[in-house]
Amino acid sequence: MILFKNATISAGITKERVVDILFDEKIVDVREDSITPPENTTIIDLDGKIVLPGCIDLHTHFRSDQPNWQNYFYNASKAAAM
């Protein structure tokens, strides 16, 4: 198991909450009160950090020195999306 301590999450458009998040393959518990983890839990303090589950960076640049780079654009775009 892993425990994120002091993780900031969004609680609406203008609100944030600081929570503890306990998870393994799925989220087990999220609460504003401190979670007492089971033995052998990895604890990571995220004080000052924001947790954005499911958020990925979709921005990418495709650059190539190949003269016919346009021919590779489709496959490169698919690879970047992966």
N, C-alpha and C positions, 0 to 999 in steps of 0.2 A: 504494500500500500504506500501511497504518497500523500502527504499532508502539506498543502499550501497554507501558510499562516499569513495573516494580514494582507490578503489579496484584495485589491480594489476592483469592484465590478460595477457595471452600469445598473442603475435601478430606475431607469427612465431617461428622458431626454436631458434633464439637467441635474439629476441626482446620482450620487455614487454611494456605495456601501463598502465597508471593509469587513471581509468575511474570512473564515477558515473553510477550506475545501478539502475533503477527504475523498480519495478515489483509488480505484485499481483499474480494471478495464472499463468501469463506468463510475459515475459520481455516486458516492455512498452517502455523503452528508455535506450540506452547506449551511453554515449558520454564523450569525454575528457574534454569538458567544464563543468562547474558546472551546475547541474540540480536543478531548484527551484521546490521543491516537492509541491503537493497539501496539503491542510489542513489535519490534522490527519494522516500524514505519519510517520511511525516509521523510524528513521534515525539511521543507524549503521555505525560508522567510522571504516573502514578497513585499515587504514594507516599501511603499512608494512606487510599486509596480502595478500596472493595470492588466487584468486577465480578460482576454477577448476570445472566448471559445468559438471555434469555427471561423475565425477571421483570418483571411489569407491576403497576401499582397499580390494583386493581379497585375501590377505594373511591371512591364518588362521592355527591354530594348533588343531588337534583333539587328546585329551588325555582322557583316561578312565582307571579306576582301575578295570573294569570288566575283568574277565579272557578271555572272548570271544568277546573282543572289535571289532574284525574284522567283526562280524555279524552286528554290528551297523554302520559300516563305511559309507555305502551308504546313509542311512537316515541322518546321522550326516553331511555328505558332502552336501546333498540337503539343510539341515537347514542352514548351514554356508553360502551357496550361496544366500539364501534368505535374 
